[in-house]
Amino acid sequence: MDNLNFDEFNSMFDFYSTFPTEESCIAYLEYKRWPNGVVSPYDPTSKVYCRGDGKYRCKNTGKNFNVRIGTIFEETKLPLRKWFLAIYLLCNHKKAISSLQLSKDITVTQKTAWYLLQKIRRTFHFVQRVKLDGEVELDETFVGGKNKNRHWNKKFKKCQGRSFKDKVPVMGMLQRGGNVVCRVIRDTTVKSLTAPILRTVKRTATLFTDEWDGYRVVRKVYKSKMVNHGKGKYVDGDAHTNTIEGFWGNYCKRVINCIYNHISRKYMQRYFDEFCFRYNFRKVTNGERFSTVIAHANIRITQEQIKR
C-alpha cells in the first residue's frame, strides 16, 4: 500500500498515476475501510472468506459482499474511478463545481452528477461534527435573490434587514484560528439561534456577536463581547465579527452566485456543509482532503433519501 500514500497527492497527474485502474481504487478503498483486515458488514464477528471474483463471503450469514456495501458507493454501477475523480474535483476546486461541469468532466449525465454531488456532500456533515471553543464569532446570513430584482408579482413587502420572508437564514459559528459550523435555521429568533449554539460551542468559549437581540440568552450563558453595527461600530478592541463575515462573502455567497446560482431550502444544509468543509480544510493538502472524505464515506444513502 506504499503507492497509496496520499500525503503528497497534490495534482490531477498524481491522481491518475495513483488510480490507473478500477482495481487500484478498490484496493485503496479496502485499505481505508478495513486497515486491520476485511470485516463483514452483516456480522462484524464473523469469519470472512475471499472469493475468486473480487467479492467476500460472510461465514455466519452466508451473504456475499464487496467493499462498496454500506458506503455511498453502494448500489451504483458507476466505476470507482469516476466516483474518486468526482470527490477529488469537489474537494479541491477552490470555488466548487457544478453538476453540469462535473457531468462533462467524468462523462455522465447531469442528473447522475447531481446525485453524486449530493451523496458526497452528505459525508461533509459527518466531518463537521466538531465542538468549538476559544474565541467564537456568531453571525447569520440570508440566502435568496434581491427583492428589487424579482418580477412585480413575486415581490415581498417589508422584507428588509433580518426578514426571512423571501430568504433562508443560516446561522454561522466560527472559531478564530479554527473551524466554522453552519446551520440552516427556521428564523432568527432567540429560540432558533440558541439551540445550535449550545449544541456546538463549549461553555468555556468567549462569544463575539453584533447587537441582535436573538443572542440575549447565550450572552447570559457564555462570556461574550458585542459590537453595535446599528451605530456604525464594527470593531471594539478584539470584539468584531469580521472573520465570519469574510467567510460568508468568500466561501458562500460568491460560490452561490457564480457557480450554483440557486439553492433550494430543501438541500441548503448540504451545500453549507460543503462550504464549511472547504474552509476547515483549506490548509491541508489535496490528498488529505480526498482521504478525509473517503474515511467518512461509510454511510449508505439511497436516491430516495437524497430527495428528502
ZAMARGU-4260 file (C-alpha; in steps of 0.2 Angstrom, whole numbers, plus 5000, padded with zeros to 4 digits):
<rodrens>
0) 5000/5000/5000 | 5015/5011/4999 | 5009/5018/4982 | 4993/5023/4991 | 5001/5036/5002
5) 4991/5052/4999 | 5001/5064/5010 | 5009/5071/4994 | 4994/5070/4982 | 4993/5087/4975
10) 4988/5086/4957 | 4977/5078/4944 | 4993/5070/4937 | 4996/5062/4954 | 4978/5056/4954
15) 4979/5047/4938 | 4995/5040/4942 | 4989/5033/4959 | 4972/5026/4952 | 4976/5020/4934
20) 4964/5006/4935 | 4947/5001/4944 | 4957/4988/4954 | 4968/5001/4962 | 4953/5011/4968
25) 4946/4995/4976 | 4962/4991/4984 | 4963/5009/4991 | 4945/5009/4997 | 4948/4992/5006
30) 4964/4999/5014 | 4955/5014/5021 | 4939/5005/5026 | 4947/4989/5033 | 4965/4993/5039
35) 4966/4978/5050 | 4958/4966/5038 | 4941/4963/5030 | 4926/4965/5041 | 4908/4958/5036
40) 4895/4972/5036 | 4882/4959/5040 | 4891/4952/5056 | 4907/4960/5062 | 4911/4945/5072
45) 4910/4933/5058 | 4925/4925/5048 | 4926/4931/5031 | 4931/4921/5015 | 4939/4929/5000
50) 4931/4923/4984 | 4940/4922/4967 | 4929/4935/4959 | 4934/4950/4970 | 4920/4948/4982
55) 4919/4941/5000 | 4908/4929/5009 | 4902/4931/5027 | 4903/4914/5036 | 4889/4917/5049
60) 4876/4925/5037 | 4881/4916/5021 | 4880/4933/5012 | 4892/4939/4999 | 4898/4957/4999
65) 4911/4969/4992 | 4919/4985/4998 | 4905/4996/4992 | 4892/4988/5003 | 4887/5001/5017
70) 4895/5016/5009 | 4890/5030/4997 | 4896/5019/4983 | 4883/5005/4986 | 4870/5001/4973
75) 4878/5012/4959 | 4885/5005/4943 | 4897/5019/4941 | 4915/5014/4942 | 4925/5019/4957
80) 4937/5029/4946 | 4923/5041/4942 | 4917/5042/4960 | 4935/5046/4966 | 4938/5059/4952
85) 4921/5067/4957 | 4927/5068/4975 | 4944/5075/4971 | 4936/5088/4960 | 4923/5094/4973
90) 4935/5094/4987 | 4949/5103/4978 | 4940/5116/4967 | 4943/5132/4975 | 4926/5138/4972
95) 4916/5122/4970 | 4910/5113/4954 | 4893/5112/4947 | 4884/5096/4942 | 4884/5102/4924
100) 4903/5104/4924 | 4906/5088/4933 | 4895/5078/4921 | 4906/5084/4907 | 4922/5080/4917
105) 4918/5062/4921 | 4907/5058/4906 | 4890/5055/4915 | 4873/5063/4913 | 4869/5079/4923
110) 4856/5070/4933 | 4869/5057/4938 | 4882/5070/4943 | 4869/5079/4954 | 4866/5063/4964
115) 4884/5060/4965 | 4887/5078/4972 | 4873/5076/4984 | 4879/5060/4991 | 4897/5067/4993
120) 4890/5082/5002 | 4882/5070/5015 | 4899/5064/5021 | 4904/5083/5024 | 4890/5083/5038
125) 4899/5070/5047 | 4916/5078/5045 | 4909/5094/5053 | 4904/5086/5070 | 4916/5097/5080
130) 4915/5107/5096 | 4920/5125/5095 | 4930/5133/5109 | 4941/5149/5112 | 4935/5165/5103
135) 4920/5161/5093 | 4911/5173/5082 | 4892/5172/5078 | 4883/5179/5064 | 4868/5175/5052
140) 4867/5177/5033 | 4852/5176/5022 | 4852/5166/5006 | 4840/5172/4992 | 4838/5184/4977
145) 4836/5203/4980 | 4818/5208/4981 | 4821/5223/4969 | 4826/5210/4955 | 4810/5200/4956
150) 4795/5201/4945 | 4782/5213/4951 | 4770/5199/4956 | 4784/5190/4966 | 4790/5204/4976
155) 4788/5204/4995 | 4783/5218/5006 | 4793/5223/5022 | 4807/5211/5019 | 4822/5222/5023
160) 4836/5218/5036 | 4834/5201/5045 | 4817/5197/5037 | 4816/5178/5031 | 4800/5180/5021
165) 4809/5179/5005 | 4826/5172/5011 | 4833/5157/5020 | 4843/5161/5036 | 4859/5152/5040
170) 4867/5153/5057 | 4886/5153/5057 | 4898/5149/5072 | 4917/5152/5068 | 4931/5149/5080
175) 4946/5161/5077 | 4960/5151/5070 | 4949/5135/5070 | 4934/5128/5062 | 4917/5135/5056
180) 4900/5127/5058 | 4884/5132/5049 | 4866/5128/5052 | 4851/5132/5042 | 4838/5138/5054
185) 4820/5142/5053 | 4821/5161/5058 | 4832/5172/5068 | 4823/5172/5085 | 4830/5168/5102
190) 4824/5150/5101 | 4831/5146/5084 | 4848/5154/5087 | 4851/5147/5105 | 4849/5129/5102
195) 4863/5127/5088 | 4875/5137/5098 | 4873/5127/5114 | 4875/5111/5104 | 4890/5117/5095
200) 4900/5129/5106 | 4908/5124/5123 | 4903/5134/5138 | 4921/5139/5141 | 4921/5149/5124
205) 4920/5168/5123 | 4907/5174/5110 | 4908/5189/5099 | 4891/5195/5092 | 4883/5210/5085
210) 4869/5219/5094 | 4855/5207/5088 | 4843/5203/5102 | 4842/5185/5097 | 4858/5182/5106
215) 4852/5188/5123 | 4851/5171/5131 | 4868/5165/5125 | 4876/5181/5132 | 4870/5176/5149
220) 4877/5158/5147 | 4894/5162/5140 | 4907/5176/5142 | 4903/5187/5127 | 4908/5204/5119
225) 4897/5214/5107 | 4899/5227/5093 | 4884/5238/5088 | 4883/5238/5070 | 4867/5248/5070
230) 4878/5263/5077 | 4891/5260/5064 | 4903/5252/5076 | 4912/5236/5068 | 4927/5234/5079
235) 4930/5237/5098 | 4947/5230/5103 | 4946/5212/5099 | 4927/5212/5098 | 4921/5210/5080
240) 4913/5198/5068 | 4924/5202/5053 | 4931/5184/5051 | 4914/5176/5049 | 4908/5190/5038
245) 4923/5186/5027 | 4918/5168/5027 | 4900/5172/5021 | 4907/5183/5007 | 4922/5172/5001
250) 4916/5154/5004 | 4897/5155/5002 | 4889/5170/4993 | 4902/5171/4979 | 4901/5152/4976
255) 4882/5153/4976 | 4881/5167/4964 | 4894/5162/4952 | 4893/5143/4952 | 4877/5136/4959
260) 4866/5152/4955 | 4851/5145/4965 | 4850/5133/4980 | 4833/5127/4987 | 4830/5127/5005
265) 4827/5108/5005 | 4845/5105/5001 | 4854/5120/5008 | 4861/5112/5023 | 4871/5101/5012
270) 4878/5115/5002 | 4884/5124/5018 | 4892/5108/5025 | 4902/5109/5009 | 4907/5127/5011
275) 4912/5123/5029 | 4922/5108/5024 | 4931/5119/5011 | 4935/5132/5024 | 4940/5120/5038
280) 4952/5110/5027 | 4959/5125/5017 | 4977/5122/5025 | 4979/5104/5021 | 4985/5095/5005
285) 4973/5090/4991 | 4976/5072/4996 | 4972/5074/5014 | 4955/5082/5009 | 4952/5067/4997
290) 4957/5055/5011 | 4945/5063/5024 | 4930/5061/5013 | 4934/5043/5009 | 4936/5040/5028
295) 4918/5046/5031 | 4910/5038/5016 | 4904/5023/5026 | 4886/5028/5025 | 4873/5020/5014
300) 4862/5033/5005 | 4849/5029/4993 | 4842/5040/4979 | 4826/5042/4989 | 4835/5048/5004
305) 4844/5061/4994 | 4827/5068/4988 | 4820/5070/5006
</rodrens>
